[in-house]
Amino acid sequence: MSIQPDLQEQEIVALAATAETAPKIVRRTFRQRAWRELKHAPITAWIGLVIVAVYIICAIFAPLIAPYSETALVGDAYEP
C-alpha cells in the first residue's frame, strides 16, 4: 500500500468532482427563447404584437371581409 493513491484514482475523483459542480447547458428552441423574451418585455411590446397580429389576420381573411374589388361596380349608379 502506498501513501499516495494511484494516478487513476486521482483522475476518477477529479472527474467525479467536476461532474457534480459543472453547470448543465440547456439548449432552448426558438419558440422557448421567444416566449422567455416576451415574458420580460414591456406592455408596449405586447400591444404592438397584438396590432401586428390583427393586421395579419385581416390580410389573411381579406377576401371574406371585402368580397368585391375596389374597382368593381356594385349596384346601380347613384344608389344610396
SEZADO-393068 format. One record per atom (N, C-alpha, C): residue number from 1; residue in one letter; atom name; z, y, x. Coordinates in nm, 4 decimals, decimal comma. Layout:
N
     n   res   atom          w          v          u
   NUM     A     CA          Z          Y          X
...
//
This chain:
80
     n   res   atom          w          v          u
     1     M      N     0,0000    -0,1184     0,0839
     1     M     CA     0,0000     0,0000     0,0000
     1     M      C     0,0000     0,1241     0,0879
     2     S      N    -0,0880     0,2122     0,0594
     2     S     CA    -0,0931     0,3352     0,1363
     2     S      C    -0,0249     0,4467     0,0577
     3     I      N     0,0186     0,5449     0,1286
     3     I     CA     0,0858     0,6584     0,0656
     3     I      C    -0,0150     0,7437    -0,0096
     4     Q      N    -0,1307     0,7621     0,0487
     4     Q     CA    -0,2354     0,8410    -0,0156
     4     Q      C    -0,3233     0,7484    -0,0999
     5     P      N    -0,3486     0,7842    -0,2291
     5     P     CA    -0,4320     0,6975    -0,3129
     5     P      C    -0,5769     0,6987    -0,2660
     6     D      N    -0,6515     0,5995    -0,3089
     6     D     CA    -0,7918     0,5882    -0,2718
     6     D      C    -0,8692     0,7115    -0,3152
     7     L      N    -0,9865     0,7262    -0,2589
     7     L     CA    -1,0752     0,8355    -0,2960
     7     L      C    -1,1269     0,8152    -0,4379
     8     Q      N    -1,1515     0,6919    -0,4764
     8     Q     CA    -1,1990     0,6641    -0,6112
     8     Q      C    -1,0950     0,7023    -0,7154
     9     E      N    -0,9701     0,6723    -0,6905
     9     E     CA    -0,8647     0,7091    -0,7858
     9     E      C    -0,8553     0,8603    -0,7995
    10     Q      N    -0,8697     0,9333    -0,6894
    10     Q     CA    -0,8654     1,0794    -0,6949
    10     Q      C    -0,9821     1,1325    -0,7770
    11     E      N    -1,1005     1,0734    -0,7592
    11     E     CA    -1,2169     1,1173    -0,8359
    11     E      C    -1,1975     1,0899    -0,9839
    12     I      N    -1,1424     0,9752    -1,0170
    12     I     CA    -1,1196     0,9411    -1,1574
    12     I      C    -1,0203     1,0377    -1,2198
    13     V      N    -0,9142     1,0691    -1,1489
    13     V     CA    -0,8143     1,1631    -1,2002
    13     V      C    -0,8756     1,3016    -1,2156
    14     A      N    -0,9579     1,3432    -1,1197
    14     A     CA    -1,0214     1,4748    -1,1271
    14     A      C    -1,1184     1,4816    -1,2443
    15     L      N    -1,1967     1,3770    -1,2659
    15     L     CA    -1,2900     1,3750    -1,3779
    15     L      C    -1,2158     1,3750    -1,5109
    16     A      N    -1,1073     1,3027    -1,5200
    16     A     CA    -1,0297     1,2992    -1,6436
    16     A      C    -0,9690     1,4360    -1,6716
    17     A      N    -0,9244     1,5050    -1,5683
    17     A     CA    -0,8643     1,6363    -1,5872
    17     A      C    -0,9679     1,7380    -1,6331
    18     T      N    -1,0874     1,7326    -1,5775
    18     T     CA    -1,1903     1,8285    -1,6186
    18     T      C    -1,2432     1,7950    -1,7572
    19     A      N    -1,2452     1,6694    -1,7949
    19     A     CA    -1,2933     1,6309    -1,9278
    19     A      C    -1,1991     1,6802    -2,0363
    20     E      N    -1,0707     1,6857    -2,0063
    20     E     CA    -0,9737     1,7310    -2,1058
    20     E      C    -0,9765     1,8821    -2,1227
    21     T      N    -1,0026     1,9555    -2,0170
    21     T     CA    -0,9939     2,1007    -2,0236
    21     T      C    -1,1279     2,1696    -2,0410
    22     A      N    -1,2369     2,0988    -2,0233
    22     A     CA    -1,3679     2,1616    -2,0330
    22     A      C    -1,3978     2,1985    -2,1789
    23     P      N    -1,4458     2,3214    -2,2044
    23     P     CA    -1,4791     2,3597    -2,3427
    23     P      C    -1,6038     2,2865    -2,3897
    24     K      N    -1,6054     2,2547    -2,5162
    24     K     CA    -1,7221     2,1891    -2,5730
    24     K      C    -1,8253     2,2938    -2,6096
    25     I      N    -1,9486     2,2675    -2,5757
    25     I     CA    -2,0570     2,3589    -2,6083
    25     I      C    -2,1098     2,3215    -2,7461
    26     V      N    -2,1063     2,4180    -2,8374
    26     V     CA    -2,1507     2,3944    -2,9734
    26     V      C    -2,2901     2,4536    -2,9889
    27     R      N    -2,3858     2,3702    -3,0267
    27     R     CA    -2,5229     2,4161    -3,0499
    27     R      C    -2,5386     2,4422    -3,1982
    28     R      N    -2,5706     2,5652    -3,2331
    28     R     CA    -2,5872     2,6017    -3,3731
    28     R      C    -2,7353     2,6165    -3,4052
    29     T      N    -2,7696     2,5860    -3,5289
    29     T     CA    -2,9069     2,6037    -3,5728
    29     T      C    -2,9314     2,7511    -3,6024
    30     F      N    -3,0575     2,7850    -3,6255
    30     F     CA    -3,0927     2,9237    -3,6558
    30     F      C    -3,0215     2,9700    -3,7825
    31     R      N    -3,0172     2,8839    -3,8840
    31     R     CA    -2,9529     2,9189    -4,0102
    31     R      C    -2,8029     2,9430    -3,9919
    32     Q      N    -2,7377     2,8602    -3,9111
    32     Q     CA    -2,5953     2,8778    -3,8864
    32     Q      C    -2,5683     3,0074    -3,8100
    33     R      N    -2,6523     3,0378    -3,7113
    33     R     CA    -2,6331     3,1628    -3,6370
    33     R      C    -2,6566     3,2840    -3,7254
    34     A      N    -2,7603     3,2781    -3,8122
    34     A     CA    -2,7893     3,3906    -3,9010
    34     A      C    -2,6755     3,4121    -3,9993
    35     W      N    -2,6236     3,3046    -4,0569
    35     W     CA    -2,5133     3,3177    -4,1524
    35     W      C    -2,3890     3,3731    -4,0838
    36     R      N    -2,3637     3,3297    -3,9615
    36     R     CA    -2,2476     3,3792    -3,8875
    36     R      C    -2,2596     3,5294    -3,8612
    37     E      N    -2,3794     3,5742    -3,8268
    37     E     CA    -2,4011     3,7176    -3,8039
    37     E      C    -2,3897     3,7965    -3,9339
    38     L      N    -2,4439     3,7433    -4,0422
    38     L     CA    -2,4399     3,8152    -4,1690
    38     L      C    -2,2986     3,8256    -4,2251
    39     K      N    -2,2142     3,7287    -4,1958
    39     K     CA    -2,0765     3,7353    -4,2445
    39     K      C    -2,0038     3,8555    -4,1856
    40     H      N    -2,0406     3,8920    -4,0648
    40     H     CA    -1,9737     4,0041    -3,9971
    40     H      C    -2,0524     4,1347    -4,0083
    41     A      N    -2,1628     4,1332    -4,0824
    41     A     CA    -2,2466     4,2518    -4,0957
    41     A      C    -2,1842     4,3505    -4,1948
    42     P      N    -2,2124     4,4796    -4,1804
    42     P     CA    -2,1614     4,5777    -4,2759
    42     P      C    -2,2263     4,5615    -4,4133
    43     I      N    -2,1664     4,6218    -4,5138
    43     I     CA    -2,2141     4,6090    -4,6520
    43     I      C    -2,3542     4,6677    -4,6677
    44     T      N    -2,3888     4,7673    -4,5888
    44     T     CA    -2,5228     4,8262    -4,5988
    44     T      C    -2,6307     4,7262    -4,5586
    45     A      N    -2,5999     4,6370    -4,4658
    45     A     CA    -2,6964     4,5333    -4,4285
    45     A      C    -2,7180     4,4378    -4,5450
    46     W      N    -2,6123     4,4054    -4,6165
    46     W     CA    -2,6242     4,3170    -4,7339
    46     W      C    -2,7073     4,3843    -4,8427
    47     I      N    -2,6856     4,5137    -4,8645
    47     I     CA    -2,7626     4,5869    -4,9665
    47     I      C    -2,9105     4,5884    -4,9281
    48     G      N    -2,9396     4,6134    -4,8020
    48     G     CA    -3,0780     4,6124    -4,7554
    48     G      C    -3,1415     4,4756    -4,7712
    49     L      N    -3,0651     4,3720    -4,7464
    49     L     CA    -3,1153     4,2363    -4,7628
    49     L      C    -3,1484     4,2067    -4,9083
    50     V      N    -3,0655     4,2538    -4,9993
    50     V     CA    -3,0907     4,2337    -5,1426
    50     V      C    -3,2163     4,3089    -5,1860
    51     I      N    -3,2339     4,4325    -5,1384
    51     I     CA    -3,3517     4,5115    -5,1746
    51     I      C    -3,4792     4,4436    -5,1241
    52     V      N    -3,4772     4,3961    -5,0013
    52     V     CA    -3,5940     4,3270    -4,9469
    52     V      C    -3,6217     4,1989    -5,0254
    53     A      N    -3,5171     4,1268    -5,0633
    53     A     CA    -3,5348     4,0036    -5,1414
    53     A      C    -3,5967     4,0340    -5,2778
    54     V      N    -3,5563     4,1453    -5,3414
    54     V     CA    -3,6140     4,1835    -5,4705
    54     V      C    -3,7622     4,2150    -5,4550
    55     Y      N    -3,7994     4,2869    -5,3496
    55     Y     CA    -3,9408     4,3163    -5,3251
    55     Y      C    -4,0210     4,1880    -5,3035
    56     I      N    -3,9664     4,0948    -5,2298
    56     I     CA    -4,0368     3,9687    -5,2046
    56     I      C    -4,0550     3,8903    -5,3338
    57     I      N    -3,9514     3,8858    -5,4172
    57     I     CA    -3,9615     3,8151    -5,5451
    57     I      C    -4,0645     3,8823    -5,6351
    58     C      N    -4,0654     4,0158    -5,6382
    58     C     CA    -4,1657     4,0879    -5,7183
    58     C      C    -4,3071     4,0612    -5,6663
    59     A      N    -4,3244     4,0523    -5,5363
    59     A     CA    -4,4572     4,0251    -5,4808
    59     A      C    -4,5032     3,8837    -5,5141
    60     I      N    -4,4113     3,7890    -5,5141
    60     I     CA    -4,4484     3,6512    -5,5459
    60     I      C    -4,4872     3,6379    -5,6927
    61     F      N    -4,4104     3,7018    -5,7806
    61     F     CA    -4,4346     3,6893    -5,9239
    61     F      C    -4,5162     3,8051    -5,9817
    62     A      N    -4,5875     3,8807    -5,8984
    62     A     CA    -4,6660     3,9951    -5,9449
    62     A      C    -4,7724     3,9577    -6,0474
    63     P      N    -4,8445     3,8478    -6,0313
    63     P     CA    -4,9437     3,8135    -6,1342
    63     P      C    -4,8810     3,7863    -6,2718
    64     L      N    -4,7592     3,7418    -6,2740
    64     L     CA    -4,6925     3,7184    -6,4029
    64     L      C    -4,6351     3,8471    -6,4613
    65     I      N    -4,5915     3,9371    -6,3741
    65     I     CA    -4,5325     4,0632    -6,4206
    65     I      C    -4,6411     4,1560    -6,4741
    66     A      N    -4,7515     4,1696    -6,4034
    66     A     CA    -4,8631     4,2552    -6,4450
    66     A      C    -4,9902     4,1716    -6,4439
    67     P      N    -5,0239     4,1088    -6,5553
    67     P     CA    -5,1382     4,0172    -6,5556
    67     P      C    -5,2735     4,0866    -6,5449
    68     Y      N    -5,2811     4,2174    -6,5660
    68     Y     CA    -5,4085     4,2897    -6,5583
    68     Y      C    -5,4150     4,3667    -6,4278
    69     S      N    -5,5360     4,3820    -6,3748
    69     S     CA    -5,5512     4,4601    -6,2522
    69     S      C    -5,5448     4,6090    -6,2852
    70     E      N    -5,5401     4,6909    -6,1835
    70     E     CA    -5,5291     4,8352    -6,2064
    70     E      C    -5,6586     4,8961    -6,2568
    71     T      N    -5,7705     4,8279    -6,2419
    71     T     CA    -5,8986     4,8808    -6,2888
    71     T      C    -5,9433     4,8189    -6,4213
    72     A      N    -5,8687     4,7243    -6,4725
    72     A     CA    -5,9078     4,6590    -6,5978
    72     A      C    -5,8837     4,7533    -6,7151
    73     L      N    -5,9788     4,7552    -6,8085
    73     L     CA    -5,9635     4,8355    -6,9294
    73     L      C    -5,8961     4,7492    -7,0358
    74     V      N    -5,7801     4,7924    -7,0754
    74     V     CA    -5,7041     4,7178    -7,1745
    74     V      C    -5,6978     4,8032    -7,3006
    75     G      N    -5,7538     4,7546    -7,4090
    75     G     CA    -5,7518     4,8303    -7,5342
    75     G      C    -5,8680     4,9274    -7,5412
    76     D      N    -5,8750     5,0015    -7,6534
    76     D     CA    -5,9813     5,0993    -7,6742
    76     D      C    -5,9494     5,2298    -7,6028
    77     A      N    -6,0504     5,3145    -7,5909
    77     A     CA    -6,0305     5,4445    -7,5284
    77     A      C    -5,9392     5,5306    -7,6152
    78     Y      N    -5,8511     5,6016    -7,5534
    78     Y     CA    -5,7562     5,6912    -7,6198
    78     Y      C    -5,6601     5,6194    -7,7136
    79     E      N    -5,6405     5,4949    -7,6941
    79     E     CA    -5,5472     5,4211    -7,7778
    79     E      C    -5,4072     5,4431    -7,7229
    80     P      N    -5,3126     5,4793    -7,8078
    80     P     CA    -5,1778     5,5052    -7,7565
    80     P      C    -5,1040     5,3800    -7,7146
//
